[in-house]
Amino acid sequence: AASDNVVSVEWSINGELLSNAAEFDFTFEAEGEYAIVASVISDGGCTATDTLALILRPYASTLFVPNCFTPNFDGLNDFFTVKAEHLSSFEMMIFNRWGEQLFQTTSIQPGWKGFSENGYSYPDGTYVYVIKAIGKDGQVYDRSGSLMLMR
């Protein structure tokens, strides 16, 4: 009957009982397909079950590579840093015009500062970057190009 009170609630995901509370929070840890089932029993013995099919996909990855930077300690654009979201791996290398590797990192931040490890300030000019990355969505990024260092 419509006036029956709920006496039992069961929430399950993919057949695994998660809660008997009327409300609860759940965080999905992985992409995939999920069957969410809510079952209730009223004090009059009526049973109701509802199922929701849910497909979770990872966020789309992004990678933007600037073409210049100004490492002059003014707090603006002082590092050659890419802008990226939802990457599972990242590698960046910087080379001079003769192909000598000047910098390598597997971290997006802070980026290349335009100096060597011993503090040598690389001169203004054109440099080459090579970036290899993989997005959490499976997107493969294999980018290379030139960048301008301007102090």
GUKE-507557 format. One record per atom (N, C-alpha, C, O): x, y, z; atom name. Coordinates in steps of 0.05 Angstrom, whole numbers, plus 5000, padded with zeros to 4 digits. Layout:
+------+------+------+------+
!   px !   py !   pz ! atom !
+------+------+------+------+
!    X !    Y !    Z !   CA !
...
+------+------+------+------+
# end
This chain:
+------+------+------+------+
!   px !   py !   pz ! atom !
+------+------+------+------+
! 5017 ! 4976 ! 5000 !    N !
! 5000 ! 5000 ! 5000 !   CA !
! 5018 ! 5025 ! 5000 !    C !
! 5041 ! 5024 ! 5008 !    O !
! 5006 ! 5047 ! 4991 !    N !
! 5021 ! 5072 ! 4989 !   CA !
! 5030 ! 5082 ! 5016 !    C !
! 5049 ! 5097 ! 5017 !    O !
! 5016 ! 5075 ! 5037 !    N !
! 5022 ! 5086 ! 5064 !   CA !
! 5042 ! 5068 ! 5079 !    C !
! 5050 ! 5075 ! 5101 !    O !
! 5051 ! 5046 ! 5066 !    N !
! 5070 ! 5028 ! 5079 !   CA !
! 5097 ! 5043 ! 5085 !    C !
! 5105 ! 5060 ! 5069 !    O !
! 5110 ! 5036 ! 5107 !    N !
! 5135 ! 5048 ! 5114 !   CA !
! 5157 ! 5029 ! 5106 !    C !
! 5154 ! 5004 ! 5107 !    O !
! 5180 ! 5040 ! 5097 !    N !
! 5203 ! 5023 ! 5089 !   CA !
! 5216 ! 5012 ! 5114 !    C !
! 5222 ! 5028 ! 5133 !    O !
! 5220 ! 4986 ! 5115 !    N !
! 5233 ! 4974 ! 5138 !   CA !
! 5260 ! 4963 ! 5132 !    C !
! 5276 ! 4957 ! 5150 !    O !
! 5266 ! 4959 ! 5106 !    N !
! 5292 ! 4948 ! 5098 !   CA !
! 5301 ! 4960 ! 5072 !    C !
! 5285 ! 4963 ! 5053 !    O !
! 5326 ! 4967 ! 5071 !    N !
! 5338 ! 4978 ! 5046 !   CA !
! 5365 ! 4964 ! 5041 !    C !
! 5380 ! 4959 ! 5060 !    O !
! 5370 ! 4957 ! 5016 !    N !
! 5395 ! 4945 ! 5008 !   CA !
! 5405 ! 4958 ! 4983 !    C !
! 5391 ! 4961 ! 4963 !    O !
! 5430 ! 4967 ! 4984 !    N !
! 5444 ! 4979 ! 4961 !   CA !
! 5467 ! 4960 ! 4953 !    C !
! 5482 ! 4951 ! 4970 !    O !
! 5468 ! 4953 ! 4928 !    N !
! 5490 ! 4936 ! 4919 !   CA !
! 5501 ! 4946 ! 4892 !    C !
! 5486 ! 4958 ! 4876 !    O !
! 5526 ! 4941 ! 4888 !    N !
! 5538 ! 4948 ! 4862 !   CA !
! 5552 ! 4923 ! 4852 !    C !
! 5568 ! 4911 ! 4865 !    O !
! 5544 ! 4915 ! 4828 !    N !
! 5554 ! 4891 ! 4815 !   CA !
! 5552 ! 4866 ! 4834 !    C !
! 5570 ! 4850 ! 4835 !    O !
! 5529 ! 4865 ! 4847 !    N !
! 5523 ! 4842 ! 4864 !   CA !
! 5535 ! 4842 ! 4892 !    C !
! 5531 ! 4824 ! 4907 !    O !
! 5550 ! 4863 ! 4899 !    N !
! 5563 ! 4865 ! 4925 !   CA !
! 5547 ! 4884 ! 4942 !    C !
! 5543 ! 4907 ! 4935 !    O !
! 5537 ! 4874 ! 4965 !    N !
! 5522 ! 4891 ! 4984 !   CA !
! 5540 ! 4913 ! 4995 !    C !
! 5561 ! 4907 ! 5006 !    O !
! 5531 ! 4938 ! 4992 !    N !
! 5547 ! 4960 ! 5002 !   CA !
! 5536 ! 4973 ! 5027 !    C !
! 5551 ! 4982 ! 5044 !    O !
! 5509 ! 4975 ! 5029 !    N !
! 5498 ! 4989 ! 5051 !   CA !
! 5469 ! 4981 ! 5056 !    C !
! 5455 ! 4972 ! 5037 !    O !
! 5460 ! 4984 ! 5081 !    N !
! 5432 ! 4981 ! 5088 !   CA !
! 5420 ! 5008 ! 5097 !    C !
! 5398 ! 5008 ! 5108 !    O !
! 5435 ! 5029 ! 5093 !    N !
! 5425 ! 5056 ! 5101 !   CA !
! 5407 ! 5067 ! 5079 !    C !
! 5409 ! 5060 ! 5056 !    O !
! 5389 ! 5085 ! 5087 !    N !
! 5371 ! 5097 ! 5068 !   CA !
! 5387 ! 5114 ! 5048 !    C !
! 5380 ! 5116 ! 5024 !    O !
! 5409 ! 5127 ! 5057 !    N !
! 5426 ! 5143 ! 5040 !   CA !
! 5455 ! 5137 ! 5047 !    C !
! 5461 ! 5132 ! 5071 !    O !
! 5473 ! 5137 ! 5028 !    N !
! 5501 ! 5134 ! 5033 !   CA !
! 5517 ! 5145 ! 5010 !    C !
! 5506 ! 5150 ! 4988 !    O !
! 5543 ! 5150 ! 5014 !    N !
! 5561 ! 5160 ! 4993 !   CA !
! 5579 ! 5138 ! 4984 !    C !
! 5586 ! 5120 ! 5000 !    O !
! 5585 ! 5138 ! 4958 !    N !
! 5603 ! 5118 ! 4947 !   CA !
! 5620 ! 5131 ! 4926 !    C !
! 5610 ! 5146 ! 4910 !    O !
! 5646 ! 5126 ! 4927 !    N !
! 5665 ! 5137 ! 4907 !   CA !
! 5674 ! 5115 ! 4889 !    C !
! 5685 ! 5095 ! 4899 !    O !
! 5670 ! 5117 ! 4863 !    N !
! 5680 ! 5098 ! 4844 !   CA !
! 5709 ! 5102 ! 4839 !    C !
! 5718 ! 5125 ! 4833 !    O !
! 5726 ! 5082 ! 4843 !    N !
! 5755 ! 5084 ! 4840 !   CA !
! 5765 ! 5078 ! 4813 !    C !
! 5788 ! 5085 ! 4806 !    O !
! 5749 ! 5066 ! 4796 !    N !
! 5759 ! 5058 ! 4769 !   CA !
! 5737 ! 5060 ! 4748 !    C !
! 5713 ! 5059 ! 4754 !    O !
! 5746 ! 5064 ! 4724 !    N !
! 5727 ! 5064 ! 4702 !   CA !
! 5716 ! 5036 ! 4699 !    C !
! 5727 ! 5017 ! 4708 !    O !
! 5693 ! 5034 ! 4686 !    N !
! 5681 ! 5008 ! 4681 !   CA !
! 5651 ! 5009 ! 4680 !    C !
! 5639 ! 5031 ! 4680 !    O !
! 5639 ! 4986 ! 4679 !    N !
! 5610 ! 4984 ! 4678 !   CA !
! 5600 ! 4974 ! 4705 !    C !
! 5611 ! 4955 ! 4717 !    O !
! 5579 ! 4987 ! 4716 !    N !
! 5569 ! 4981 ! 4742 !   CA !
! 5539 ! 4978 ! 4741 !    C !
! 5525 ! 4993 ! 4727 !    O !
! 5528 ! 4959 ! 4756 !    N !
! 5500 ! 4955 ! 4759 !   CA !
! 5494 ! 4962 ! 4788 !    C !
! 5502 ! 4949 ! 4807 !    O !
! 5479 ! 4984 ! 4792 !    N !
! 5472 ! 4994 ! 4819 !   CA !
! 5444 ! 4986 ! 4824 !    C !
! 5425 ! 4993 ! 4809 !    O !
! 5439 ! 4971 ! 4846 !    N !
! 5413 ! 4960 ! 4852 !   CA !
! 5404 ! 4971 ! 4880 !    C !
! 5419 ! 4969 ! 4899 !    O !
! 5380 ! 4982 ! 4881 !    N !
! 5368 ! 4990 ! 4906 !   CA !
! 5343 ! 4972 ! 4910 !    C !
! 5326 ! 4971 ! 4893 !    O !
! 5342 ! 4959 ! 4933 !    N !
! 5319 ! 4942 ! 4940 !   CA !
! 5307 ! 4951 ! 4966 !    C !
! 5322 ! 4956 ! 4985 !    O !
! 5281 ! 4954 ! 4968 !    N !
! 5267 ! 4962 ! 4992 !   CA !
! 5244 ! 4943 ! 4998 !    C !
! 5231 ! 4933 ! 4980 !    O !
! 5239 ! 4939 ! 5024 !    N !
! 5217 ! 4923 ! 5034 !   CA !
! 5201 ! 4941 ! 5053 !    C !
! 5212 ! 4953 ! 5071 !    O !
! 5175 ! 4942 ! 5049 !    N !
! 5158 ! 4958 ! 5067 !   CA !
! 5147 ! 4940 ! 5090 !    C !
! 5149 ! 4916 ! 5089 !    O !
! 5136 ! 4954 ! 5110 !    N !
! 5125 ! 4939 ! 5133 !   CA !
! 5101 ! 4923 ! 5125 !    C !
! 5092 ! 4906 ! 5140 !    O !
! 5089 ! 4929 ! 5102 !    N !
! 5067 ! 4913 ! 5091 !   CA !
! 5076 ! 4889 ! 5074 !    C !
! 5059 ! 4875 ! 5064 !    O !
! 5102 ! 4886 ! 5071 !    N !
! 5113 ! 4863 ! 5056 !   CA !
! 5117 ! 4868 ! 5027 !    C !
! 5124 ! 4850 ! 5012 !    O !
! 5112 ! 4892 ! 5018 !    N !
! 5117 ! 4899 ! 4990 !   CA !
! 5147 ! 4902 ! 4984 !    C !
! 5161 ! 4914 ! 5001 !    O !
! 5156 ! 4892 ! 4962 !    N !
! 5184 ! 4894 ! 4954 !   CA !
! 5186 ! 4910 ! 4928 !    C !
! 5170 ! 4906 ! 4910 !    O !
! 5205 ! 4928 ! 4927 !    N !
! 5210 ! 4943 ! 4903 !   CA !
! 5240 ! 4943 ! 4898 !    C !
! 5256 ! 4947 ! 4916 !    O !
! 5248 ! 4939 ! 4873 !    N !
! 5276 ! 4938 ! 4865 !   CA !
! 5279 ! 4955 ! 4840 !    C !
! 5263 ! 4954 ! 4822 !    O !
! 5301 ! 4971 ! 4840 !    N !
! 5307 ! 4987 ! 4817 !   CA !
! 5337 ! 4984 ! 4811 !    C !
! 5353 ! 4982 ! 4829 !    O !
! 5343 ! 4983 ! 4785 !    N !
! 5371 ! 4980 ! 4777 !   CA !
! 5379 ! 5002 ! 4758 !    C !
! 5364 ! 5010 ! 4740 !    O !
! 5403 ! 5012 ! 4762 !    N !
! 5414 ! 5033 ! 4745 !   CA !
! 5440 ! 5022 ! 4733 !    C !
! 5458 ! 5013 ! 4748 !    O !
! 5442 ! 5022 ! 4707 !    N !
! 5467 ! 5014 ! 4694 !   CA !
! 5484 ! 5039 ! 4689 !    C !
! 5474 ! 5059 ! 4678 !    O !
! 5509 ! 5038 ! 4698 !    N !
! 5526 ! 5061 ! 4697 !   CA !
! 5552 ! 5054 ! 4684 !    C !
! 5565 ! 5034 ! 4691 !    O !
! 5561 ! 5069 ! 4664 !    N !
! 5586 ! 5065 ! 4651 !   CA !
! 5604 ! 5090 ! 4657 !    C !
! 5597 ! 5112 ! 4650 !    O !
! 5627 ! 5085 ! 4670 !    N !
! 5645 ! 5107 ! 4676 !   CA !
! 5669 ! 5106 ! 4658 !    C !
! 5682 ! 5085 ! 4655 !    O !
! 5675 ! 5128 ! 4646 !    N !
! 5698 ! 5131 ! 4628 !   CA !
! 5716 ! 5152 ! 4640 !    C !
! 5707 ! 5170 ! 4653 !    O !
! 5742 ! 5150 ! 4635 !    N !
! 5761 ! 5170 ! 4646 !   CA !
! 5756 ! 5197 ! 4632 !    C !
! 5747 ! 5198 ! 4609 !    O !
! 5764 ! 5218 ! 4646 !    N !
! 5763 ! 5244 ! 4633 !   CA !
! 5782 ! 5245 ! 4609 !    C !
! 5802 ! 5231 ! 4609 !    O !
! 5775 ! 5261 ! 4590 !    N !
! 5792 ! 5264 ! 4566 !   CA !
! 5818 ! 5278 ! 4575 !    C !
! 5817 ! 5298 ! 4589 !    O !
! 5840 ! 5268 ! 4565 !    N !
! 5866 ! 5280 ! 4571 !   CA !
! 5870 ! 5304 ! 4552 !    C !
! 5859 ! 5305 ! 4530 !    O !
! 5887 ! 5322 ! 4561 !    N !
! 5894 ! 5345 ! 4544 !   CA !
! 5924 ! 5351 ! 4548 !    C !
! 5936 ! 5345 ! 4568 !    O !
! 5936 ! 5363 ! 4527 !    N !
! 5964 ! 5371 ! 4528 !   CA !
! 5967 ! 5395 ! 4510 !    C !
! 5963 ! 5394 ! 4486 !    O !
! 5975 ! 5418 ! 4522 !    N !
! 5981 ! 5442 ! 4507 !   CA !
! 6010 ! 5450 ! 4511 !    C !
! 6019 ! 5450 ! 4534 !    O !
! 6024 ! 5455 ! 4489 !    N !
! 6052 ! 5462 ! 4491 !   CA !
! 6056 ! 5491 ! 4481 !    C !
! 6049 ! 5497 ! 4458 !    O !
! 6066 ! 5509 ! 4498 !    N !
! 6071 ! 5536 ! 4489 !   CA !
! 6095 ! 5537 ! 4470 !    C !
! 6109 ! 5518 ! 4467 !    O !
! 6099 ! 5560 ! 4457 !    N !
! 6121 ! 5563 ! 4438 !   CA !
! 6143 ! 5582 ! 4448 !    C !
! 6163 ! 5585 ! 4434 !    O !
! 6140 ! 5594 ! 4471 !    N !
! 6161 ! 5611 ! 4481 !   CA !
! 6158 ! 5615 ! 4511 !    C !
! 6137 ! 5609 ! 4523 !    O !
! 6180 ! 5624 ! 4524 !    N !
! 6179 ! 5631 ! 4552 !   CA !
! 6200 ! 5652 ! 4558 !    C !
! 6219 ! 5655 ! 4543 !    O !
! 6197 ! 5666 ! 4580 !    N !
! 6214 ! 5688 ! 4587 !   CA !
! 6225 ! 5685 ! 4616 !    C !
! 6214 ! 5696 ! 4634 !    O !
! 6247 ! 5670 ! 4619 !    N !
! 6258 ! 5665 ! 4646 !   CA !
! 6274 ! 5689 ! 4656 !    C !
! 6298 ! 5687 ! 4659 !    O !
! 6260 ! 5711 ! 4662 !    N !
! 6274 ! 5735 ! 4671 !   CA !
! 6267 ! 5743 ! 4700 !    C !
! 6271 ! 5765 ! 4708 !    O !
! 6256 ! 5724 ! 4715 !    N !
! 6251 ! 5727 ! 4744 !   CA !
! 6229 ! 5748 ! 4750 !    C !
! 6229 ! 5760 ! 4772 !    O !
! 6211 ! 5754 ! 4731 !    N !
! 6190 ! 5773 ! 4736 !   CA !
! 6165 ! 5759 ! 4747 !    C !
! 6145 ! 5772 ! 4752 !    O !
! 6166 ! 5732 ! 4750 !    N !
! 6143 ! 5717 ! 4760 !   CA !
! 6123 ! 5710 ! 4738 !    C !
! 6103 ! 5697 ! 4744 !    O !
! 6127 ! 5719 ! 4714 !    N !
! 6109 ! 5713 ! 4692 !   CA !
! 6123 ! 5696 ! 4671 !    C !
! 6143 ! 5705 ! 4660 !    O !
! 6113 ! 5673 ! 4665 !    N !
! 6123 ! 5656 ! 4643 !   CA !
! 6153 ! 5650 ! 4646 !    C !
! 6168 ! 5649 ! 4627 !    O !
! 6162 ! 5646 ! 4671 !    N !
! 6191 ! 5642 ! 4677 !   CA !
! 6200 ! 5613 ! 4671 !    C !
! 6224 ! 5607 ! 4671 !    O !
! 6181 ! 5594 ! 4667 !    N !
! 6187 ! 5567 ! 4661 !   CA !
! 6174 ! 5558 ! 4636 !    C !
! 6152 ! 5567 ! 4629 !    O !
! 6187 ! 5541 ! 4620 !    N !
! 6175 ! 5528 ! 4598 !   CA !
! 6159 ! 5504 ! 4609 !    C !
! 6170 ! 5483 ! 4615 !    O !
! 6133 ! 5508 ! 4612 !    N !
! 6116 ! 5488 ! 4624 !   CA !
! 6092 ! 5483 ! 4606 !    C !
! 6079 ! 5501 ! 4596 !    O !
! 6086 ! 5457 ! 4602 !    N !
! 6062 ! 5450 ! 4587 !   CA !
! 6038 ! 5452 ! 4605 !    C !
! 6040 ! 5451 ! 4630 !    O !
! 6015 ! 5454 ! 4593 !    N !
! 5990 ! 5452 ! 4608 !   CA !
! 5977 ! 5426 ! 4600 !    C !
! 5972 ! 5420 ! 4577 !    O !
! 5971 ! 5409 ! 4620 !    N !
! 5961 ! 5383 ! 4614 !   CA !
! 5941 ! 5374 ! 4636 !    C !
! 5943 ! 5383 ! 4659 !    O !
! 5923 ! 5356 ! 4629 !    N !
! 5905 ! 5344 ! 4648 !   CA !
! 5902 ! 5315 ! 4642 !    C !
! 5902 ! 5306 ! 4619 !    O !
! 5899 ! 5299 ! 4664 !    N !
! 5892 ! 5271 ! 4663 !   CA !
! 5913 ! 5255 ! 4647 !    C !
! 5905 ! 5239 ! 4629 !    O !
! 5938 ! 5258 ! 4653 !    N !
! 5960 ! 5242 ! 4641 !   CA !
! 5968 ! 5220 ! 4660 !    C !
! 5969 ! 5225 ! 4685 !    O !
! 5974 ! 5197 ! 4650 !    N !
! 5985 ! 5175 ! 4666 !   CA !
! 6015 ! 5174 ! 4665 !    C !
! 6028 ! 5163 ! 4683 !    O !
! 6027 ! 5185 ! 4643 !    N !
! 6056 ! 5186 ! 4642 !   CA !
! 6064 ! 5211 ! 4626 !    C !
! 6048 ! 5221 ! 4609 !    O !
! 6088 ! 5221 ! 4631 !    N !
! 6098 ! 5246 ! 4619 !   CA !
! 6128 ! 5246 ! 4619 !    C !
! 6141 ! 5239 ! 4639 !    O !
! 6140 ! 5253 ! 4596 !    N !
! 6169 ! 5257 ! 4594 !   CA !
! 6174 ! 5280 ! 4575 !    C !
! 6162 ! 5282 ! 4554 !    O !
! 6191 ! 5299 ! 4583 !    N !
! 6198 ! 5321 ! 4566 !   CA !
! 6229 ! 5324 ! 4566 !    C !
! 6242 ! 5323 ! 4586 !    O !
! 6239 ! 5329 ! 4542 !    N !
! 6268 ! 5334 ! 4538 !   CA !
! 6271 ! 5360 ! 4522 !    C !
! 6255 ! 5366 ! 4505 !    O !
! 6292 ! 5375 ! 4529 !    N !
! 6298 ! 5400 ! 4515 !   CA !
! 6326 ! 5397 ! 4503 !    C !
! 6345 ! 5387 ! 4516 !    O !
! 6329 ! 5405 ! 4478 !    N !
! 6355 ! 5403 ! 4464 !   CA !
! 6362 ! 5431 ! 4453 !    C !
! 6345 ! 5447 ! 4447 !    O !
! 6389 ! 5435 ! 4449 !    N !
! 6397 ! 5460 ! 4436 !   CA !
! 6398 ! 5454 ! 4406 !    C !
! 6390 ! 5432 ! 4397 !    O !
! 6406 ! 5474 ! 4390 !    N !
! 6404 ! 5471 ! 4361 !   CA !
! 6424 ! 5451 ! 4349 !    C !
! 6422 ! 5443 ! 4326 !    O !
! 6443 ! 5442 ! 4366 !    N !
! 6462 ! 5422 ! 4357 !   CA !
! 6455 ! 5394 ! 4366 !    C !
! 6469 ! 5374 ! 4362 !    O !
! 6431 ! 5391 ! 4379 !    N !
! 6421 ! 5365 ! 4387 !   CA !
! 6431 ! 5356 ! 4414 !    C !
! 6426 ! 5333 ! 4422 !    O !
! 6444 ! 5374 ! 4429 !    N !
! 6454 ! 5367 ! 4456 !   CA !
! 6430 ! 5369 ! 4475 !    C !
! 6417 ! 5390 ! 4477 !    O !
! 6425 ! 5348 ! 4491 !    N !
! 6404 ! 5349 ! 4511 !   CA !
! 6411 ! 5366 ! 4534 !    C !
! 6432 ! 5362 ! 4547 !    O !
! 6394 ! 5386 ! 4540 !    N !
! 6400 ! 5405 ! 4561 !   CA !
! 6383 ! 5399 ! 4586 !    C !
! 6390 ! 5407 ! 4608 !    O !
! 6360 ! 5386 ! 4582 !    N !
! 6341 ! 5382 ! 4604 !   CA !
! 6324 ! 5358 ! 4599 !    C !
! 6318 ! 5352 ! 4576 !    O !
! 6316 ! 5344 ! 4620 !    N !
! 6298 ! 5321 ! 4618 !   CA !
! 6283 ! 5320 ! 4644 !    C !
! 6294 ! 5324 ! 4666 !    O !
! 6257 ! 5314 ! 4642 !    N !
! 6240 ! 5311 ! 4666 !   CA !
! 6217 ! 5292 ! 4660 !    C !
! 6209 ! 5288 ! 4637 !    O !
! 6206 ! 5280 ! 4682 !    N !
! 6182 ! 5265 ! 4680 !   CA !
! 6159 ! 5278 ! 4696 !    C !
! 6138 ! 5267 ! 4700 !    O !
! 6165 ! 5303 ! 4705 !    N !
! 6145 ! 5319 ! 4719 !   CA !
! 6136 ! 5343 ! 4703 !    C !
! 6153 ! 5356 ! 4690 !    O !
! 6111 ! 5348 ! 4702 !    N !
! 6101 ! 5371 ! 4687 !   CA !
! 6110 ! 5397 ! 4701 !    C !
! 6118 ! 5416 ! 4687 !    O !
! 6109 ! 5398 ! 4727 !    N !
! 6116 ! 5422 ! 4742 !   CA !
! 6144 ! 5419 ! 4754 !    C !
! 6150 ! 5396 ! 4763 !    O !
! 6161 ! 5438 ! 4756 !    N !
! 6155 ! 5465 ! 4747 !   CA !
! 6161 ! 5470 ! 4718 !    C !
! 6153 ! 5491 ! 4707 !    O !
! 6175 ! 5452 ! 4704 !    N !
! 6183 ! 5457 ! 4676 !   CA !
! 6212 ! 5464 ! 4674 !    C !
! 6227 ! 5462 ! 4693 !    O !
! 6220 ! 5473 ! 4650 !    N !
! 6248 ! 5481 ! 4645 !   CA !
! 6252 ! 5510 ! 4652 !    C !
! 6236 ! 5527 ! 4643 !    O !
! 6272 ! 5517 ! 4667 !    N !
! 6277 ! 5544 ! 4676 !   CA !
! 6296 ! 5559 ! 4658 !    C !
! 6300 ! 5583 ! 4662 !    O !
! 6308 ! 5546 ! 4638 !    N !
! 6326 ! 5559 ! 4619 !   CA !
! 6355 ! 5561 ! 4630 !    C !
! 6371 ! 5577 ! 4620 !    O !
! 6361 ! 5546 ! 4651 !    N !
! 6387 ! 5545 ! 4663 !   CA !
! 6397 ! 5517 ! 4665 !    C !
! 6380 ! 5498 ! 4665 !    O !
! 6423 ! 5513 ! 4665 !    N !
! 6434 ! 5486 ! 4670 !   CA !
! 6433 ! 5480 ! 4699 !    C !
! 6427 ! 5497 ! 4716 !    O !
! 6440 ! 5455 ! 4706 !    N !
! 6440 ! 5447 ! 4734 !   CA !
! 6460 ! 5462 ! 4750 !    C !
! 6456 ! 5467 ! 4774 !    O !
! 6482 ! 5471 ! 4738 !    N !
! 6503 ! 5486 ! 4752 !   CA !
! 6499 ! 5516 ! 4751 !    C !
! 6516 ! 5532 ! 4758 !    O !
! 6475 ! 5525 ! 4741 !    N !
! 6468 ! 5553 ! 4741 !   CA !
! 6475 ! 5569 ! 4716 !    C !
! 6470 ! 5593 ! 4715 !    O !
! 6485 ! 5555 ! 4695 !    N !
! 6491 ! 5569 ! 4670 !   CA !
! 6465 ! 5578 ! 4657 !    C !
! 6446 ! 5563 ! 4654 !    O !
! 6464 ! 5603 ! 4649 !    N !
! 6440 ! 5615 ! 4637 !   CA !
! 6442 ! 5611 ! 4606 !    C !
! 6459 ! 5623 ! 4593 !    O !
! 6424 ! 5594 ! 4596 !    N !
! 6425 ! 5589 ! 4567 !   CA !
! 6416 ! 5615 ! 4553 !    C !
! 6399 ! 5629 ! 4562 !    O !
! 6429 ! 5621 ! 4530 !    N !
! 6423 ! 5646 ! 4516 !   CA !
! 6396 ! 5646 ! 4502 !    C !
! 6384 ! 5625 ! 4497 !    O !
! 6387 ! 5670 ! 4496 !    N !
! 6362 ! 5673 ! 4481 !   CA !
! 6365 ! 5657 ! 4455 !    C !
! 6387 ! 5655 ! 4444 !    O !
! 6343 ! 5647 ! 4445 !    N !
! 6344 ! 5633 ! 4420 !   CA !
! 6324 ! 5611 ! 4418 !    C !
! 6306 ! 5608 ! 4435 !    O !
! 6327 ! 5595 ! 4397 !    N !
! 6309 ! 5573 ! 4392 !   CA !
! 6320 ! 5547 ! 4403 !    C !
! 6343 ! 5541 ! 4399 !    O !
! 6303 ! 5531 ! 4416 !    N !
! 6309 ! 5505 ! 4427 !   CA !
! 6288 ! 5486 ! 4417 !    C !
! 6267 ! 5493 ! 4406 !    O !
! 6294 ! 5460 ! 4421 !    N !
! 6275 ! 5439 ! 4411 !   CA !
! 6265 ! 5424 ! 4435 !    C !
! 6281 ! 5417 ! 4453 !    O !
! 6239 ! 5418 ! 4436 !    N !
! 6228 ! 5401 ! 4457 !   CA !
! 6218 ! 5375 ! 4444 !    C !
! 6210 ! 5374 ! 4421 !    O !
! 6220 ! 5354 ! 4460 !    N !
! 6208 ! 5328 ! 4453 !   CA !
! 6191 ! 5319 ! 4477 !    C !
! 6202 ! 5317 ! 4499 !    O !
! 6166 ! 5314 ! 4472 !    N !
! 6148 ! 5306 ! 4494 !   CA !
! 6134 ! 5280 ! 4487 !    C !
! 6124 ! 5277 ! 4465 !    O !
! 6136 ! 5261 ! 4505 !    N !
! 6121 ! 5236 ! 4502 !   CA !
! 6104 ! 5233 ! 4527 !    C !
! 6113 ! 5234 ! 4550 !    O !
! 6078 ! 5229 ! 4522 !    N !
! 6059 ! 5226 ! 4545 !   CA !
! 6037 ! 5207 ! 4537 !    C !
! 6032 ! 5203 ! 4513 !    O !
! 6024 ! 5197 ! 4557 !    N !
! 6000 ! 5180 ! 4553 !   CA !
! 5978 ! 5190 ! 4571 !    C !
! 5982 ! 5194 ! 4595 !    O !
! 5955 ! 5194 ! 4560 !    N !
! 5932 ! 5203 ! 4576 !   CA !
! 5918 ! 5180 ! 4590 !    C !
! 5921 ! 5157 ! 4581 !    O !
! 5904 ! 5186 ! 4611 !    N !
! 5889 ! 5165 ! 4625 !   CA !
! 5867 ! 5153 ! 4608 !    C !
! 5857 ! 5132 ! 4614 !    O !
! 5860 ! 5168 ! 4587 !    N !
! 5840 ! 5158 ! 4568 !   CA !
! 5853 ! 5141 ! 4545 !    C !
! 5839 ! 5133 ! 4526 !    O !
! 5880 ! 5136 ! 4547 !    N !
! 5893 ! 5120 ! 4526 !   CA !
! 5905 ! 5137 ! 4504 !    C !
! 5920 ! 5126 ! 4487 !    O !
! 5900 ! 5163 ! 4503 !    N !
! 5911 ! 5180 ! 4482 !   CA !
! 5941 ! 5181 ! 4485 !    C !
! 5952 ! 5185 ! 4506 !    O !
! 5955 ! 5177 ! 4462 !    N !
! 5984 ! 5178 ! 4461 !   CA !
! 5993 ! 5204 ! 4450 !    C !
! 5984 ! 5212 ! 4428 !    O !
! 6010 ! 5218 ! 4464 !    N !
! 6021 ! 5244 ! 4455 !   CA !
! 6051 ! 5240 ! 4449 !    C !
! 6066 ! 5232 ! 4467 !    O !
! 6059 ! 5246 ! 4425 !    N !
! 6086 ! 5244 ! 4416 !   CA !
! 6092 ! 5270 ! 4401 !    C !
! 6088 ! 5272 ! 4377 !    O !
! 6100 ! 5290 ! 4416 !    N !
! 6103 ! 5317 ! 4404 !   CA !
! 6131 ! 5326 ! 4404 !    C !
! 6147 ! 5320 ! 4423 !    O !
! 6138 ! 5342 ! 4384 !    N !
! 6164 ! 5355 ! 4383 !   CA !
! 6161 ! 5381 ! 4368 !    C !
! 6143 ! 5383 ! 4351 !    O !
! 6178 ! 5400 ! 4374 !    N !
! 6177 ! 5425 ! 4360 !   CA !
! 6197 ! 5444 ! 4371 !    C !
! 6214 ! 5437 ! 4388 !    O !
! 6195 ! 5469 ! 4362 !    N !
! 6214 ! 5489 ! 4372 !   CA !
! 6201 ! 5508 ! 4392 !    C !
! 6176 ! 5512 ! 4391 !    O !
! 6218 ! 5519 ! 4409 !    N !
! 6208 ! 5538 ! 4428 !   CA !
! 6229 ! 5561 ! 4429 !    C !
! 6252 ! 5557 ! 4423 !    O !
! 6219 ! 5584 ! 4437 !    N !
! 6236 ! 5607 ! 4438 !   CA !
! 6241 ! 5615 ! 4467 !    C !
! 6222 ! 5618 ! 4482 !    O !
! 6266 ! 5618 ! 4474 !    N !
! 6274 ! 5628 ! 4501 !   CA !
! 6281 ! 5658 ! 4497 !    C !
! 6299 ! 5664 ! 4481 !    O !
! 6267 ! 5675 ! 4511 !    N !
! 6271 ! 5704 ! 4510 !   CA !
! 6273 ! 5715 ! 4538 !    C !
! 6254 ! 5712 ! 4553 !    O !
! 6295 ! 5728 ! 4544 !    N !
! 6298 ! 5739 ! 4571 !   CA !
! 6289 ! 5768 ! 4572 !    C !
! 6290 ! 5780 ! 4593 !    O !
+------+------+------+------+
# end
